Amino acid sequence: MHIRRLATTALASTALALTSLGAVTVTATPAAAAPCGFYETSSDAYYNHCTADGSRVVIKVRVALGPDYERCVGPGKTWLGSAEKVQGAHYTGRTC
């Protein structure tokens, strides 16, 4: 128990030191890349398929007040529709 507490304290101290030195910095910039997977802006919903192999994948799109559907998307950002209508999207585990 005492060793675990020391290890936790040491890790926390290291993280704090790195953060104060600026070694762990997370900032959003206007040129920041879109996140992988489903995301929304203030008005639109997107799915960003992050891949280096050029694969196409099947995603399931959840729709508010409508039927959900599947869609094949390629690498990069795909517009899914209005953020008011699209509630989410996720990879189904299949390629297309």
Sine and cosine of phi, psi and omega as CSV:
sin_phi,cos_phi,sin_psi,cos_psi,sin_omega,cos_omega
0.00,0.00,-0.71,0.70,-0.02,-1.00
-0.90,0.43,-0.63,0.78,0.01,-1.00
-0.92,0.40,-0.66,0.75,0.01,-1.00
-0.88,0.47,-0.67,0.74,0.01,-1.00
-0.90,0.44,-0.66,0.75,0.03,-1.00
-0.90,0.44,-0.67,0.74,0.00,-1.00
-0.90,0.43,-0.68,0.74,0.01,-1.00
-0.90,0.43,-0.69,0.73,0.02,-1.00
-0.89,0.45,-0.67,0.74,0.01,-1.00
-0.90,0.43,-0.67,0.74,0.03,-1.00
-0.90,0.44,-0.69,0.73,0.02,-1.00
-0.89,0.45,-0.65,0.76,0.02,-1.00
-0.90,0.43,-0.66,0.75,0.02,-1.00
-0.90,0.43,-0.70,0.72,0.01,-1.00
-0.88,0.47,-0.67,0.75,0.02,-1.00
-0.90,0.44,-0.68,0.74,0.01,-1.00
-0.90,0.44,-0.69,0.72,0.01,-1.00
-0.90,0.43,-0.65,0.76,0.01,-1.00
-0.90,0.43,-0.68,0.73,-0.02,-1.00
-0.93,0.37,-0.43,0.90,0.04,-1.00
-1.00,0.07,-0.09,1.00,-0.01,-1.00
0.99,0.11,0.17,0.99,-0.03,-1.00
-0.96,0.29,-0.42,0.91,0.04,-1.00
-0.89,-0.46,1.00,-0.10,-0.06,-1.00
-0.81,-0.58,0.80,-0.59,0.06,-1.00
-0.84,-0.54,0.92,-0.39,0.01,-1.00
-0.73,-0.69,0.51,-0.86,0.07,-1.00
-0.99,-0.15,0.75,-0.66,0.04,-1.00
-0.86,-0.50,0.38,-0.93,0.00,-1.00
-0.85,0.53,-0.50,0.87,-0.03,-1.00
-1.00,-0.04,0.17,0.99,-0.03,-1.00
-0.90,0.44,0.61,-0.79,0.01,-1.00
-0.94,0.35,0.46,-0.89,0.05,-1.00
-0.91,0.42,0.56,-0.83,0.03,-1.00
-0.93,0.37,0.40,-0.91,0.04,-1.00
-0.97,0.25,0.58,-0.82,0.01,-1.00
1.00,0.04,-0.37,-0.93,-0.04,-1.00
-0.97,0.24,0.66,-0.75,0.16,-0.99
-0.41,-0.91,0.31,-0.95,0.00,-1.00
-0.81,-0.58,0.48,-0.88,0.24,-0.97
-0.97,-0.23,-0.19,-0.98,0.02,-1.00
-0.92,0.40,-0.34,0.94,-0.05,-1.00
-0.76,-0.64,-0.32,0.95,-0.13,-0.99
-0.79,-0.61,0.41,-0.91,0.04,-1.00
-0.91,-0.41,0.65,-0.76,-0.06,-1.00
-0.69,-0.72,0.36,-0.93,0.21,-0.98
-0.80,-0.60,0.82,-0.57,0.01,-1.00
-0.95,-0.33,0.94,-0.33,0.03,-1.00
-1.00,0.03,0.97,-0.26,-0.01,-1.00
-1.00,0.01,0.92,-0.40,-0.01,-1.00
-0.45,-0.89,0.45,-0.89,0.08,-1.00
-0.95,-0.31,-0.11,0.99,-0.09,-1.00
-0.98,-0.21,0.05,1.00,0.04,-1.00
0.97,0.24,0.19,0.98,-0.05,-1.00
-0.92,0.39,0.41,-0.91,0.11,-0.99
-0.91,-0.41,0.67,-0.74,-0.07,-1.00
-0.80,-0.61,0.38,-0.92,0.07,-1.00
-1.00,-0.06,0.77,-0.64,0.09,-1.00
-0.89,-0.46,0.46,-0.89,0.11,-0.99
-0.97,-0.26,0.81,-0.59,-0.04,-1.00
-0.97,-0.25,0.81,-0.59,0.04,-1.00
-1.00,-0.05,0.80,-0.60,-0.10,-1.00
-0.90,-0.44,0.70,-0.72,0.07,-1.00
-0.97,0.26,0.75,-0.66,0.06,-1.00
0.82,0.58,0.59,0.81,0.03,-1.00
-0.30,-0.95,0.16,-0.99,0.00,-1.00
-0.96,0.28,0.63,-0.78,0.12,-0.99
-0.94,0.34,0.35,-0.94,0.01,-1.00
-0.53,-0.85,0.30,-0.96,0.08,-1.00
-0.97,-0.26,0.49,-0.87,-0.03,-1.00
-0.56,-0.83,0.61,-0.79,0.07,-1.00
-1.00,-0.02,0.81,-0.59,0.00,-1.00
-0.81,-0.58,0.56,-0.83,0.05,-1.00
-0.99,-0.10,-0.11,-0.99,0.00,-1.00
-0.87,0.49,0.57,-0.82,0.05,-1.00
1.00,-0.08,-0.25,-0.97,-0.14,-0.99
-1.00,0.04,0.75,-0.67,0.06,-1.00
-0.84,-0.54,0.80,-0.61,0.05,-1.00
-0.97,0.24,0.78,-0.63,-0.03,-1.00
-0.98,-0.22,-0.36,0.93,-0.02,-1.00
0.66,-0.75,-0.26,-0.97,0.00,-1.00
-0.92,0.38,0.66,-0.75,0.04,-1.00
-0.90,0.43,-0.38,0.93,0.05,-1.00
-0.94,0.33,-0.52,0.86,-0.08,-1.00
-0.99,-0.12,-0.57,0.82,-0.04,-1.00
-1.00,-0.04,0.84,-0.54,-0.05,-1.00
-1.00,-0.09,-0.29,0.96,0.00,-1.00
0.21,-0.98,0.14,-0.99,0.06,-1.00
-0.39,-0.92,0.54,-0.84,0.02,-1.00
-0.53,-0.85,0.43,-0.90,0.04,-1.00
-0.93,0.37,0.74,-0.67,-0.04,-1.00
-1.00,0.03,-0.19,0.98,-0.02,-1.00
0.99,-0.11,0.10,1.00,-0.02,-1.00
-0.88,-0.48,0.50,-0.87,0.13,-0.99
-0.99,-0.16,0.20,-0.98,-0.02,-1.00
-0.59,-0.81,0.00,0.00,0.00,0.00
